[in-house]
Amino acid sequence: MARRGGLTVNAVENLRAKNTRYEVPDPACPGLYLQVHPSGAKSWCYRFRFAGKSRKLTIGAAYTENGIEVIKIGDARDIAD
């Protein structure tokens, strides 16, 4: 299913590493974030609330520091849903 207003493959590929880890939310899937690590590796995570507490689940690597795609954006959205 196509989603509007979310991260695109090109947007994910073009995110660059900074001195510190940062997160970019996916507007098409509430709670889904892409973490960009200083090494250049990118990973998907999902934030949610359980028993009144905020939790974070790391789904897995989106891209390695060498730019190899591991988990596609559509698959990460399916897991988060």
Secondary structure, 3 states (H helix, E strand, C coil): CCCCCCCCHHHHHHCCCCCCCEEEECCCCCCEEEEECCCCCEEEEEEEEECCEEEEEEEEEEECCCCCECCCHHHHHHHHC
